[in-house]
């Protein structure tokens, strides 16, 4: 890292993850917040510090993309809902690098060719780069997978199991209406599996291509499992026989053989009809080959602290990636071609 350098950063959006990133940038010893974009009219004009629980910074929130594009900045932390390609191209062409939690840029060959060409042209014009990352996909599917694969000389299958116990979330609309917990058992909505296939399939495909076992097929399968008894969670009641757990599996295959697999195990109880070996929240990464390993990662925080803890899992890696992305060659960058992301603490 350049000695003594300070990176000028714009935070783009202040949702759950964006607010944590904003706080992290303000508190970072080598970053200076120079701009803040918000989608909500109610936040326009408010101080950045007030929007993330810190003292005032003098930086006021705006919903004017043009105003921020005109600023002098090294990088934009792009964390809005949806991807606005016009907006991104303007930012990149103006000389601002972008690190985003949007999953559109994990593996350029899987991007829409028109959008990819537009982004690459903007990067060339601005001498800038763009990088997608986060906790999942990102850290678990790329940064963590690579060193485990480096132990092997004969590859079998790498499986990433993500476990998310959502029983402590007091969000009835999200859990019951949107996700479908406590609903009567029915065939899995394949549209949900296809949605995850986009981001996770491209992230895994990046790794598959890097180990020279490129994915020629990506399979997405969803399953539901019923709870065995009536339970009460933070969001309300989940009757016996209704959806208590859901699992979505994204598999990259090379010449018909599975080489990389991601399983999202989301549940409100582990007491379900199917034996899915559900465990507390975190990740389990298993490699099969000539040097098999199994790594279990847990989140050692209390239930009452969990909601405040989880945004950092997604927000901190993009912030830590800013120096590497700013130093990278222009273009769409990936975890494979960037150096290891190393945080700066002082």
N, C-alpha and C positions, 0 to 999 in steps of 0.2 A: 504494500500500500504506500502511496506517496506520503512521505513524512510531513506531518502537520497539515495535511490537506483537509479542508472542510467541504462537504458536498451540499450544494444548495438543492433543496427538495420541495416538490409540490405534492401535497396529499390530495388524491382525487377520490372523494366520497368518504362519508363518515357513518357507515353502518356499523354493525357489531365488530367486524374485523377492521374496517377502516378507522374507527375511533381508537382502537388499540394501536394501530400503526401510527396514527397521528400523535398520540401520547409518546410513543417510542421515539419518533423523530425529534420531537421537542426536547426530550430528555437525553438524546444521543449526544455524546461528547464531541463528535466530529461531523454533525449534520446541522444545517440551518434550515428551518422551515421558512419558505419564501412565498408560499401561496397555498390556498385551500379551496377546492371546488366542492360544492354541496348540491344535492338534487332538490332538497326541501326548501321552498320559499321561506319557511319559518326560521331557517338557520342562516339565511343570507344576512350579512352585516354583523353577525355575532363573532366574537373573538375565538380564535382556534383553541386557546386554553380552556375557555368556558365550555367548549363542546366535548372536551375529554377529561374534565375534572382537574385541570391545572390552572395556575395563575395566568393572567392575561399575557399574551405574547406580542400584541400589536398587529398581528396578522388577522385580517377580517375575511370571513367566508364569502365566497361569491358563487353564483351559478353562471357566470360568463366565461365560457371556454376561451373566447377571443382575448379577454383580459389576461388570462393565465398563459396562453400561448405566446403573448408578447413579452412575458417576463423572462429574465435571465435565470435559468435553472439548469442544474446538471441532470436531474432525474425526476420522473413523475412516478409516484406509487399509485397505480391505476386499479381501483378496487370498487368500481361502480357496478350496479346491476346491469347486465347486458354489455355487449361490446359494440361501441360506436366506431366503426372503421374510419369515417370521415374525421372524427375527433382525434383518433390515434395517429392517423397519417399526418394531420396538421401538427401534432405535438412532436412527432419524430422528425418531420421535415424542418421544424424550427430549431433543431439542435438539442432536443431533450431526449435522453434515454428513458426507457419505460420498463419498470418491473411491475408485473400484474398478477393478481390472483385469478384472473380470468383464464380458463383452460384452453383457449383457442390456439396457443402457440407452442404446445409441448413438442409437437413433431411436425415440422413444416410440410413434409410430403403428404400429410393427411388433411391439410388445409384446403379450403376452396381455392382453386388456382387463381381466380380473379383477385380475391382478397389477399392471397399471398403475394402476388405480383405488386399490388398497391403498397403493401407494407414494406416490401423489399425496396421498392422505388423511393419511398419516403425515408427509409433508413440510409440509403445511398445519398440522397439529397442532403440530409442533415448530419451525416457522419455519425449515426446513432445506432443503438441496438435495443431490442425488446426481448423480454424473458418472462415466461410463465412459471410460477412456482407457488408453493403453499405447503400445507402439511400432507394433504391427501386429496388429489394427486400432487406429487412434487417430492416431498421428503420421503414418504414411505415407499413410493413406487419408483423412485429414481435414485436420490442421494443415498438412501439406506440400502437399496438393492445392489448398487454397483460394488461396494467393498465386499459384500457377501459372495457375489459372483466371482470376485477376484481370487477367492480361495480355491476355485475349481479348475480342473482341466477337462472334465467330462460333464456336460450339463444334462440334467434330467428335467426338472420342473421347479420353478420358483413360485411359491404361493404366498401371497400377502393377505392375511386375514385381518380385517378391521372390525373391532368390536365397539359398539356404541350403545350403552345402557342409557335410554332416554327417560327412564321412569321418574327421575327427579325434576324434569322440566315441566314447569307449570304453564304449558302452552297448549291448551285444548284444541284450538283451531289448527295449529301445526300438526299435532300428533294424531288427532282423530279425523279431521276433515281432509287435510292435505296428504298426510302419510298413510292414513288408513288403519291405524291401530284401533282395536275394539270393534272393528267392522266384522260382519259375518264372513266366514270363510268363503272364498271364491277364487277362480283362476287369477293368477298374478297378472297385473296390467303390464303387458310387454312394453308399453311406451316408457315406463319408468326404467326398465332395463336398458332400453335404447338410449335414454337420456344419459345414464351413467357411462354407457359404451363410448360416447363421444369423448369425454375428458379422460377417462381411465384407459380406454383403448388406445388413444394417441400417446399417452404417457408411457404405457407399457411397450407400445410399438417403437418408441424412441430407443428403449433399452434392447429390444429384440434386434433392431437393426444394428446397434452398436456391437453386439456379441455375434454378429453375422449369422443370426437365425431369424431373418426378417419375417414378420407376420404376414402370411398370405390369406389369413382368415381370422376374424375377431368374432367370438361368440358371446352373446349376452343372454343369461338365463336368470329368471327370478323365481323365488319360492316363498311361500308363507307357511307359518306354523301356528297352531292354536294354543292358547293358554289352557292349562289343565284345570284351573280353578278360578273363581272370582278373585280379583285383586283390586286394590285401591292404590293408584299412583298419584303423583302431585297434580296431574291434569284432570283426574277423575276416575271413574270406575271402568274396569276392563272385565266384562263378564266371561265366565268359562266358555270355551268353545269358539271364542272370537279371536281375531288376529292378535297374537302376542309377540311375534317375532317375524322378521322378514330378512331374506338373504338374496343378494344379487351377485352373480358371479360373472366376471368379465375375463375371458380366456383368449390369449393370443396363441395361434397355432402356426407352426412352420411345417409345411409338407404333411399336414394332417395330424401332427403331434403337438400336444400342448407344451409350450415352453415357458410362458409367464401367465400367472393367474392372480386376479384380485377378487376377494370376496368381502362384500360389505354386509356385516352381520349387525342389524339394528333390532333392538328389542326393548320391551318394557318389563319382561320377566324372563328368567332362565328356565322356569318350570313350564316348558312347552312340550307338545306331542312328539316332535322330531328330535333326534339325538344329534344336535349340531355342535356339541361341546362348547356351548357359550360360556364366556368368562367375563371378568370385569373389563371395563373400557380400556382400549389401547390397541396395540398391533401384535400380531404373531407372524414372523417371516420364517418360512421353511424352505430350504433348498434340498433338492434331490440330485445326486450326481456322485462323483467319486470322493467328494469331501462334504457330505451333508451336514448342515447346521440348522438349529432352530433357535430363534431369538424372540424372547417375549418382552414387550415394552408395556409398562403400566403407567398410569397417571396418579402419582401418590398425593392426592388432595382429597379433602373431605367433600361430601355431597353439597354442603352449603357453600363451598368455595368453587365448585366445579364450573358454574356458569361464568364466573369472572376469570377463570383459568383458561378455558378453551380458546378464546379469541387469539391468545398469544401463540398458540400452536400454528395457526395459519398466518398471522400478521408478522411475526418476528423474522422468519426466514426471508421474505421479500425485502424487509428493511436491511437485513444483514447482507443481502445480495447487491445492494446499490453500488458499492465500490467496484466489485468485479464486473458488473454490467456496464458501468461507465468506462471501464478500461478495455472492454472487449472490442473486437473488430465489428464494424457495422453489419447489421443484419438481424435475423431472427436467431437468437442464441438458445442453446439447450443445456441441460445439466451435463450431458456428455461432453460438450465442447468447452464449457466454462471451467475455470479452476474451481477447486473446492471452496464452498462458501465458508469464510472464516469471520466470525463476529469481532467487532472492535469494542472494547470495554473501557478504554480511557483515551 
